[in-house]
Amino acid sequence: MMLNQVEERLQNHQPRTINAQLPEAAVLIPITNAPEPELVFTRRAPHMSTHSGEVAFPGGKRDLSDRDLVHTALRESFEEIALPPEAVRIIGQTGSVVSRFGLEVTPIVGIIAADTPLRANMAELDRIFKVPLSYFLDKDNLTFNHWKLRNHDYMMPSFYYREYLIWGLTAVMLVEFLNITLDADISLNAPHFNSHFPRHE
């Protein structure tokens, strides 16, 4: 029932585009088709030069050879977590966001079988983990952090799940997905929706 609503909402959603002439990237928001649907996350390895130790959706920069951003998301997911592209049923996308490293990132949403074997690419990741979708709909699991950026005040959403902190760009993409598909009604005022989001801060 929950997955049916997610799919229906995405089919009727017109995603935001930023058209910022920035380098492009894409992530996959993978949802399992378990009786209790889960989202799949990764944690970046501590030795990585960027985003080390951060929780993220699988994804990365678009290659010149990528047909489109769906191809980017699926290629990167295969490289990072050994998720075969044919194991993913793409159901839509949410709005583009700008990362602090100056990338325009497009979240692609796909459904995978709950028993799909996944394997972390240890050169980039140290963990793959799943979180029940319902966890994010419980307001008791939501926290907001004050963030001041160039004289603007933002309240940024984040979630703690076991030893993992889901925050930053990943939390922004997650909350927008929840608001669009499951009526989460979580306040989201993020600089990542703006092509002039200051870089490297």
N, C-alpha and C positions, 0 to 999 in steps of 0.2 A: 504493500500500500504506500509506504513512504517513498520507495523508489519510483513508483508510478507517478506520484506527485512531483518528484524532482524532475523526471523526464518531461512531464507535461509542461511544467513551468519554464524549463529551458527552451522547449520548442517554441514557446510564445514570447520569449525574451529577446529584446533587441539589444545586444551588448554595446557598451560604450566603446568608442574608439578615440584614441588620443591624437593620432596623426602628427606625432612630434618629430618625425624624421630622425628618430633615434634607432640605434641597432635593435633588432628584434630578438625576443626570446619567447619560449613557451614552457608552461608546466602542465603536467597531467594531474588532475584531481581524481584519483582512482577510488571508486566506491565498490565494495564487495556486495554481491547479491545474497549475502547471508540473511537468515531470518531476522537478525539484528544487524542491519547494514553497518559497515565500518569504512572509515577513510584510511588510506595508506599514506604514511609519512616516512621520511628518511631523516637521518641525522648525519650531518657532514662530519667527516673525519677531522680530528684535532690538528692534523698536519697540513690541512688545506690552507692556501694563502688567503682565500676570501671565504667568508661565511663559516669559518671553522667552528665546529660544535653546534651549529644552528640547525634547528628543525626546518625541514622544507618539504615541498612536494617534489617528486622527481621531475627534472626538466633542465633546460639550459638554452644556450644561444642558438639561433638559427644558423645552419650551414648554408652555403651558397647552393649546395646540391639538394636541399630540402624543397620538396614540391610546394609545401605550405606549412603553416604553423602546427596543424594537426600532425603532420609528418615529423616536425621537430620534436613535439611532445612525446610521440611514440618512439622515435629513435633514441632520444635521451633516456626514456624510461627503460628501454631494453638495455642500454649501456650501463645504467646505474643499478637497476634492480632485477635485470634479466626477465623483464615482463615482455613476452612476445607480442608484437603489434596485433597479431590476429586474435589474441586473447582479450582484446579490449573492444567494447562496443561504445563508440563515441555517441554521446547524446546531446552535446551542445557546448557552449562556452559562456563565460562571464566577461565582464568588462576588462579592457587592458588597464594595466597599472604601470607606474614608472618606479624602477628600483633606485636606490641611492647610488648605484653604480652607473646610472644613465642608460638603462635598458628599458625598452617598452615590452612588458611581459604580458602574454595572453594566457589565461587559464582555460585549459581544455578539460571537459568533464567526460569521464568514461566509466562504464560498469565492467567489472571483472568477476569471474567465478570466485567464490569464497575460498576454494581449495587450490587456486592457482599458485604453484610454487614460485617463490621469489628468493632472490639471492643478491646480497649487497656486493657491489663492486668496492672492495676494500681499499682500492686506491683513492676513492672519493668519499666513501661513506663508512661509518662504523656501526650503523643500526638501521633496520627497517622495523617499523612498528605500526600497529593498527589501533584506531580509537573508534568506539561505537559512535555513530552519528548522533544518537540521542544524548550523548554526553555533552555535546556542544549546545544543546537546546535547554539545558538546565542552567538557569541564570546564576545558580550558586557556584558554578564552575568558571564563571567569567570574571575577570578582573580588568580594570582600566589603569593605565599608567600615564601620568602627565608627561608630555613631551613638548619642549619649547624649541621652536625652530625659526630663526630669523624673525623674532618678535611676534610669532604666531603661536598660540597655545593649542595643543591637540591632546585629546584623550584617546589613547591608543588601546585597543582591546588585546587581551592575551589570555591564554588558558594554560594551567598547569595540569598535566596528566602523568601521574606517577612521577618518574624522575625527569620528565620532559617539559620544557617550556616552549609553547607555541606562540610566537610573537612576531612583530615587525611585518614585513611584506607578506609572509605566509599567513599570518593572522588576518591581515586586511583582505586577502583573497578568500580566505575561509569564511569570514563573516559576511562578505558580500554574497558568496554562494549560499550561505544559510538564509540570509534575508530574502534573496530572490526565490529560492526553492521551497523553503520550509517556514516562511513567515516568522523568522527568529526575532525580528524587530530589535536588532542590536544597533545602538547608535554608532555611526561610522563617519567620522570627519577626519579623513586622512590626507596628507599632502601627496600621497602616491597617485592621486587622481589627476594631478596637474603636471603638464609637460615641463613646467618650470621648477619642479621639485629640485631643490639644491642637491648637487652631487657630493658624494664623499663626506657627508657630515654625520 
